[in-house]
């Protein structure tokens, strides 16, 4: 509550020194010195108390306004803090979502790269296995061809040998026939009772 300033009574003007003090001629004049100051005091008190009341009202209104402004400021501050927290939370969620998105994209890319490597490895392994199988098949075919060649060469050698043996046997047979013919002819000449038969000429030698 504001302090009320002390009352100050108006000072009456002092009589000048060159004027002679004389007793009032009329009895009402001595009351005038009390009535006018009293009226002035009453008017001053009315004005003063009305001013004090207005001041109290203004101070109350100012205090209420300050309280209202403070309450509004607190509300705005709380709203700003709430909005700041919400914005910070939203930004954090957005950062987390962005980081999660980047991590998911990185994991997906890594998984795709790993799959490509696995697929390429499996493809190369399959191609290598197919090539190895084909090489084994070709080697087997080559070995069969070599065996067939060896067999054919052996058969050709055996056939040539048989042909040569057949030639030798035929030659021997021709020689034996010639020898037998000569022997029979000789015996026929030695026997006088038998006319030697006419023998066919021997076949030409091959």
TIDO-339823 format. One line per 8 residues: number of its first residue (from 0); for each residue x, y, z of N, C-alpha, C. Coordinates in steps of 0.02 Angstrom, whole numbers, m for minus. Example, Ala and Ser with C-alpha at 12.3 -4.5 7.8 and 13.67 -1.06 7.14 Angstrom:
<nodes>
0	660,m284,390,615,m225,390,660,m165,390 | 642,m112,354,684,m53,357,645,2,394
</nodes>
This chain:
<nodes>
0	43,m59,0,0,0,0,44,62,0 | 33,111,m44,77,170,m47,69,214,14 | 124,246,34,123,290,92,87,355,76 | 46,377,123,9,439,115,54,497,137 | 66,546,96,110,601,117,77,641,173 | 118,668,217,89,706,274,54,769,250 | 3,786,288,m36,846,271,4,909,286 | 2,954,240,37,1018,248,m16,1074,247
8	m21,1109,302,m70,1164,307,m41,1225,273 | m83,1261,238,m58,1322,205,m38,1375,256 | 16,1406,244,41,1458,289,6,1525,274 | m13,1557,327,m45,1622,319,9,1675,304 | m6,1722,264,43,1774,248,57,1818,309 | 120,1829,320,140,1870,377,128,1944,360 | 111,1981,408,100,2053,395,165,2087,381 | 163,2135,338,222,2172,320,244,2214,381
16	309,2226,379,338,2261,437,318,2335,439 | 301,2362,379,285,2433,378,213,2447,396 | 173,2390,402,104,2399,422,98,2394,497 | 56,2433,523,45,2432,595,m10,2384,612 | 5,2339,660,m46,2292,682,m97,2329,724 | m158,2315,703,m212,2348,740,m265,2297,754 | m296,2298,806,m350,2251,822,m408,2259,773 | m441,2201,756,m496,2205,708,m552,2249,735
24	m578,2282,685,m633,2325,704,m698,2287,710 | m702,2230,670,m764,2191,671,m752,2123,700 | m801,2094,735,m790,2028,765,m788,1972,714 | m816,1977,652,m816,1923,603,m748,1914,571 | m706,1962,571,m641,1957,538,m597,1905,571 | m601,1898,636,m558,1849,669,m579,1778,653 | m644,1769,633,m665,1702,611,m645,1689,539 | m633,1741,503,m614,1730,433,m547,1693,427
32	m503,1706,473,m438,1673,472,m444,1598,486 | m499,1579,516,m510,1508,529,m554,1475,477 | m602,1512,450,m648,1483,402,m613,1469,335 | m579,1520,309,m546,1509,244,m493,1454,246 | m450,1454,296,m404,1396,298,m439,1330,307 | m494,1332,347,m531,1269,356,m562,1246,290 | m591,1297,254,m620,1278,189,m566,1253,141 | m511,1288,142,m455,1267,99,m430,1197,119
40	m426,1188,185,m405,1122,209,m455,1068,188 | m520,1084,194,m571,1035,175,m567,1021,100 | m560,1076,61,m554,1064,m11,m491,1024,m29 | m436,1041,7,m375,1004,m5,m382,931,12 | m416,919,70,m426,849,91,m469,812,41 | m521,847,16,m565,814,m35,m524,798,m97 | m487,849,m119,m446,837,m179,m394,783,m166 | m364,789,m105,m311,741,m89,m338,670,m87
48	m393,660,m50,m419,592,m44,m446,566,m110 | m476,612,m149,m498,590,m216,m437,571,m259 | m385,612,m251,m323,595,m288,m294,529,m263 | m294,520,m197,m269,457,m169,m311,399,m193 | m377,409,m194,m421,354,m217,m408,338,m291 | m400,393,m330,m384,381,m401,m316,347,m408 | m270,370,m364,m203,339,m367,m207,266,m349 | m246,251,m296,m255,181,m277,m288,142,m333
56	m338,172,m365,m371,138,m420,m323,126,m478 | m283,180,m493,m234,172,m546,m182,119,m529 | m159,122,m465,m111,71,m444,m141,1,m446 | m204,m4,m426,m237,m69,m429,m244,m93,m501 | m266,m44,m544,m272,m62,m615,m205,m80,m645 | m153,m40,m624,m86,m55,m649,m63,m123,m624 | m76,m136,m558,m57,m201,m531,m94,m258,m566 | m160,m246,m578,m199,m297,m613,m172,m306,m685
64	m156,m248,m716,m129,m253,m784,m61,m289,m784 | m20,m271,m734,45,m306,m729,35,m380,m717 | m12,m397,m672,m26,m468,m659,m52,m502,m721 | m98,m466,m757,m126,m495,m818,m70,m503,m871 | m29,m449,m877,26,m454,m925,74,m509,m906 | 87,m514,m840,132,m568,m818,101,m636,m832 | 35,m642,m819,1,m705,m833,3,m720,m908 | m12,m667,m947,m8,m676,m1020,62,m695,m1042
72	112,m660,m1011,181,m676,m1029,198,m747,m1009 | 173,m769,m949,186,m838,m929,152,m886,m977 | 90,m869,m996,55,m913,m1043,92,m916,m1110 | 113,m855,m1134,150,m854,m1196,216,m891,m1190 | 249,m881,m1132,312,m915,m1121,303,m991,m1120 | 250,m1013,m1083,237,m1084,m1082,218,m1110,m1151 | 178,m1069,m1188,160,m1089,m1256,221,m1092,m1300 | 265,m1041,m1292,327,m1041,m1332,371,m1100,m1314
80	377,m1114,m1247,417,m1171,m1226,386,m1236,m1252 | 320,m1241,m1247,287,m1301,m1273,298,m1308,m1348 | 290,m1252,m1385,301,m1254,m1457,374,m1270,m1473 | 420,m1240,m1433,491,m1254,m1444,506,m1329,m1432 | 476,m1356,m1377,486,m1428,m1364,456,m1470,m1420 | 395,m1450,m1442,363,m1487,m1497,405,m1483,m1561 | 429,m1421,m1575,471,m1412,m1635,536,m1452,m1629 | 566,m1450,m1569,628,m1488,m1559,614,m1563,m1566
88	558,m1585,m1537,539,m1656,m1543,526,m1674,m1615 | 490,m1628,m1651,476,m1641,m1721,539,m1645,m1762 | 585,m1595,m1749,649,m1596,m1786,689,m1659,m1769 | 688,m1678,m1706,724,m1739,m1686,693,m1800,m1720 | 626,m1802,m1721,592,m1858,m1755,609,m1858,m1829 | 610,m1797,m1859,628,m1793,m1930,700,m1816,m1942 | 746,m1794,m1896,815,m1817,m1902,820,m1892,m1894 | 783,m1918,m1843,785,m1991,m1832,756,m2027,m1893
96	701,m2000,m1920,671,m2032,m1979,719,m2029,m2038 | 752,m1970,m2047,800,m1964,m2102,859,m2011,m2093 | 884,m2015,m2031,940,m2061,m2018,918,m2133,m2027 | 857,m2149,m2005,832,m2217,m2014,823,m2232,m2088 | 798,m2182,m2126,790,m2191,m2198,857,m2203,m2231 | 907,m2161,m2212,974,m2170,m2240,1002,m2238,m2221 | 992,m2258,m2157,1018,m2323,m2135,983,m2380,m2173 | 915,m2373,m2181,878,m2424,m2219,902,m2427,m2291
104	912,m2367,m2322,936,m2366,m2391,1006,m2397,m2395 | 1048,m2381,m2346,1116,m2410,m2345,1113,m2485,m2337 | 1069,m2508,m2290,1063,m2580,m2280,1035,m2614,m2343 | 985,m2581,m2374,956,m2609,m2435,1008,m2612,m2491 | 1047,m2558,m2497,1100,m2557,m2549,1152,m2611,m2535 | 1171,m2616,m2470,1220,m2667,m2451,1192,m2737,m2465 | 1128,m2747,m2448,1096,m2812,m2461,1094,m2826,m2536 | 1077,m2774,m2576,1075,m2783,m2648,1145,m2800,m2675
112	1195,m2764,m2649,1264,m2778,m2671,1285,m2849,m2651 | 1268,m2868,m2590,1284,m2936,m2568,1249,m2987,m2611 | 1186,m2974,m2628,1149,m3020,m2671,1181,m3025,m2740 | 1201,m2966,m2767,1235,m2967,m2831,1299,m3009,m2828 | 1337,m3000,m2774,1399,m3038,m2767,1384,m3112,m2761 | 1333,m3129,m2720,1314,m3200,m2713,1290,m3229,m2779 | 1247,m3190,m2815,1223,m3214,m2879,1279,m3223,m2929 | 1324,m3172,m2931,1381,m3177,m2977,1425,m3236,m2959
120	1437,m3246,m2894,1478,m3303,m2872,1445,m3368,m2890 | 1379,m3373,m2877,1343,m3434,m2894,1345,m3446,m2970 | 1337,m3391,m3009,1339,m3398,m3081,1408,m3422,m3104 | 1461,m3391,m3077,1529,m3411,m3096,1543,m3483,m3075 | 1519,m3502,m3015,1528,m3571,m2991,1491,m3619,m3037 | 1429,m3600,m3056,1390,m3643,m3101,1424,m3649,m3169 | 1447,m3591,m3195,1483,m3593,m3259,1547,m3634,m3253 | 1583,m3625,m3197,1644,m3664,m3187,1629,m3739,m3184
128	1574,m3755,m3148,1555,m3826,m3143,1535,m3853,m3211 | 1496,m3813,m3250,1477,m3835,m3317,1538,m3842,m3362 | 1585,m3793,m3356,1645,m3798,m3397,1687,m3858,m3377 | 1692,m3871,m3311,1730,m3929,m3288,1697,m3994,m3312 | 1630,m3994,m3309,1593,m4053,m3333,1604,m4063,m3409 | 1603,m4005,m3445,1614,m4009,m3517,1685,m4032,m3533 | 1733,m4006,m3494,1803,m4027,m3504,1810,m4101,m3490 | 1778,m4124,m3435,1781,m4195,m3419,1750,m4236,m3474
136	1693,m4212,m3501,1660,m4249,m3556,1705,m4250,m3618 | 1736,m4191,m3633,1781,m4189,m3691,1842,m4234,m3681 | 1869,m4232,m3620,1925,m4277,m3606,1905,m4350,m3613 | 1844,m4365,m3591,1821,m4434,m3598,1812,m4453,m3672 | 1782,m4405,m3710,1774,m4418,m3782,1843,m4425,m3816 | 1890,m4382,m3795,1957,m4386,m3824,1990,m4452,m3806 | 1980,m4473,m3744,2008,m4537,m3724,1976,m4594,m3763 | 1909,m4589,m3773,1876,m4640,m3813,1901,m4640,m3885
144	1912,m4578,m3912,1938,m4574,m3980,2008,m4604,m3984 | 2049,m4589,m3933,2116,m4618,m3932,2113,m4695,m3928 | 2069,m4719,m3884,2061,m4792,m3879,2035,m4821,m3944 | 1986,m4785,m3975,1960,m4809,m4039,2014,m4808,m4093 | 2055,m4753,m4090,2110,m4750,m4139,2160,m4807,m4128 | 2176,m4817,m4064,2223,m4872,m4048,2193,m4939,m4070 | 2128,m4947,m4057,2096,m5009,m4076,2095,m5017,m4151 | 2080,m4960,m4186,2080,m4963,m4259,2149,m4978,m4286
152	2200,m4946,m4256,2268,m4959,m4277,2287,m5032,m4265 | 2268,m5057,m4206,2282,m5127,m4191,2246,m5174,m4240 | 2182,m5157,m4253,2145,m5199,m4300,2176,m5196,m4370 | 2196,m5134,m4389,2228,m5128,m4455,2294,m5167,m4457 | 2331,m5160,m4401,2394,m5199,m4398,2380,m5274,m4400 | 2330,m5295,m4361,2313,m5367,m4362,2289,m5388,m4430 | 2248,m5344,m4463,2223,m5362,m4530,2280,m5367,m4580 | 2326,m5317,m4575,2383,m5320,m4620,2425,m5382,m4607
160	2431,m5398,m4542,2469,m5458,m4525,2436,m5521,m4552 | 2369,m5523,m4545,2332,m5580,m4571,2338,m5585,m4647 | 2335,m5525,m4680,2343,m5526,m4753,2412,m5552,m4772 | 2461,m5527,m4735,2529,m5550,m4750,2537,m5625,m4737 | 2506,m5647,m4682,2509,m5719,m4667,2472,m5760,m4720 | 2415,m5730,m4744,2378,m5765,m4797,2419,m5769,m4861 | 2454,m5715,m4877,2498,m5717,m4935,2553,m5769,m4928 | 2581,m5770,m4867,2634,m5819,m4856,2607,m5890,m4861
168	2547,m5899,m4831,2517,m5967,m4834,2501,m5986,m4906 | 2475,m5938,m4945,2460,m5953,m5015,2523,m5969,m5054 | 2574,m5930,m5039,2638,m5943,m5074,2665,m6013,m5057 | 2659,m6027,m4992,2681,m6093,m4971,2639,m6148,m5004 | 2573,m6134,m5008,2529,m6184,m5039,2546,m6193,m5113 | 2560,m6138,m5147,2578,m6142,m5218,2644,m6180,m5226 | 2690,m6165,m5181,2754,m6201,m5184,2743,m6276,m5171 | 2700,m6289,m5124,2687,m6359,m5108,2652,m6394,m5167
176	2605,m6358,m5199,2573,m6388,m5258,2623,m6400,m5314 | 2665,m6351,m5323,2717,m6359,m5376,2763,m6418,m5360 | 2781,m6421,m5296,2825,m6477,m5277,2790,m6544,m5287 | 2726,m6547,m5267,2690,m6610,m5276,2681,m6626,m5350 | 2671,m6573,m5391,2662,m6585,m5463,2727,m6612,m5493 | 2781,m6583,m5474,2845,m6607,m5499,2859,m6678,m5477 | 2840,m6692,m5414,2852,m6760,m5388,2809,m6811,m5425 | 2745,m6792,m5437,2701,m6839,m5473,2725,m6849,m5546
184	2745,m6793,m5575,2770,m6798,m5644,2833,m6841,m5648 | 2874,m6834,m5599,2934,m6875,m5598,2919,m6948,m5590 | 2872,m6962,m5548,2853,m7032,m5539,2819,m7061,m5602 | 2781,m7018,m5635,2748,m7042,m5696,2800,m7057,m5750 | 2849,m7018,m5755,2901,m7032,m5804,2939,m7096,m5786 | 2946,m7108,m5724,2982,m7168,m5703,2940,m7231,m5716 | 2874,m7225,m5716,2832,m7285,m5727,2815,m7290,m5802 | 2829,m7347,m5832,2817,m7357,m5903,2745,m7373,m5919
192	2705,m7393,m5872,2637,m7413,m5884,2589,m7353,m5879 | 2611,m7302,m5854,2565,m7244,m5843,2587,m7189,m5890 | 2540,m7163,m5927,2552,m7107,m5970,2547,m7043,m5929 | 2596,m7006,m5936,2593,m6945,m5893,2536,m6899,m5915 | 2494,m6880,m5868,2439,m6835,m5885,2464,m6765,m5898 | 2423,m6731,m5935,2439,m6660,m5951,2416,m6617,m5892 | 2464,m6587,m5859,2448,m6545,m5800,2436,m6473,m5821 | 2390,m6439,m5790,2379,m6368,m5805,2438,m6326,m5780
200	2450,m6272,m5813,2505,m6229,m5788,2488,m6199,m5719 | 2538,m6190,m5680,2525,m6161,m5613,2501,m6088,m5618 | 2461,m6068,m5573,2438,m5998,m5573,2495,m5951,m5560 | 2490,m5892,m5590,2546,m5844,m5578,2549,m5823,m5505 | 2609,m5811,m5484,2619,m5791,m5413,2599,m5718,m5404 | 2570,m5705,m5347,2548,m5636,m5330,2599,m5603,m5286
</nodes>
